Amino acid sequence: MALTTWFWVGAVGMVVGTVLPLRDMIRYPSHRRYDLVLAGITGLAAIAYAAMGLGFTETTVADHTIFVARYIDWLVTTPLIVAYLAMLARPARRTYVWLLVADIFVIAAGIGAAFTDGTLRWALFAAGALGYLVLAFGLLRVLPRSLGSNPDPRVHSLFVTLRNITVVLWTLYPVVWLLGPAGFGLLQYEMYTIVVVYLDFISKVGFVAFAAIGVDAVDRLVTATRDASTATPSPVEAPSATDDD
């Protein structure tokens, strides 16, 4: 199969994945904030794959072809995945910001490595790999602490499932990059594309599908947020005149 065929397979798969959060948003309007993030993950990826299928954003650097839309996709959708995990864990703003910064740094370093050659390419790849270690540590150790010592079991289960899918699959991307045309060239373009489409499908559509299945966990978060916003502190009872007697 030609490369463009695989790009269209990826586009169709992402469109199918986008249907899930859109359906949930219609059924549960209170989940809109969560569903829009999920729809953005697969919806933007579908646009990127369609652009590649149409032959847009294709360029050549050194001895290999680069599909710019793929890197734009990763630069936009991976922060949305981090954002959704943060929406489940509800960390402090500071934690959320540095996780996003780490994620963007990793993708930016990967883009730089793809568009350069020689020593600089490998230096940027190494910088991105170190950045990913920081990001993985944040997802595995720091972000879960925001759930608290006694989290809602359903929210905790959904968070752990989505977090594990993300970390396991994201760890495979740099390995595939190394084996692909921009790295050591052990994978030809078609095989590299097939592997990346598969990884994208699982890491994005799989993520969105599991999140859609966990609609009850989101409902608990929405309810807890609503209850917290409507709760008012009980008035402090003023001491009576006889208290000093």
C-alpha positions, 0 to 999 in steps of 0.5 A: 500500500502507498504511503497516502493510503496509510495516511487516509487510514489514519485520518478515518480512524481519528474521525471515528475516534472523534465521534465518541466524545462528541456523542458523549457531549450530546448525551451529557452537556455537563461533560462538555469541557472534558469532551472538547479536549478529547475531541480535539485530540483525535479531531486535530490528528484527523486533520493532520492525517488528511493533510498528509494524505493530500500531499501537503506539508511534505518536505525533504531535509538532508536524505529523508522526507519529513511530513510537517503535519505529523509534527504539528499534530504531536505539538498540539495533541500531546499537550491536550492529552496531558491536559486531560490527565491533569483534569482528572488529577486536578493538580496545582497550577504550577504542576500543570504548567511545568508538565505542559512545558516539558511536553512541548519541549520534548516535541520541539526537540524532536522537530529540531532533530528532524529538521537538522543533520549531523551532530546537532540532530543527535544533540537535539534528540538527546535533549528531547529524550532527557525532557521525556524522562522529566515528563514521564517522572511527572506523569508517573510520580508527581501528577498522581499525588494530586489525586490525594490520599483517598481518591475516588476509586473510579476516577483513580482507576480511569486516571491510571489506565489513561496515564499508563497507556500514554507513558507506555506508548509515548516511550515507543515513539523515540525508539521508532524514530531512531529506527526510521528514516530520520534516525538509523534508517532501519525502517523504510518509509512505508513500514515506518508510517505503518508503525507510527499510524498504529502508535497514533491510533492506540495512543489517541483513539485508544485514549479517547475510547477509554476516557469515553468508557469512563464517563461515570468517573467524569460525572463524579468529577463534575458533581464534586466540582458543582457541589464545591462551588455551591457549598457555602461555609456555615456562619460562625455563631456569635457568642451570647451575652451570657457566655461571659457570666 
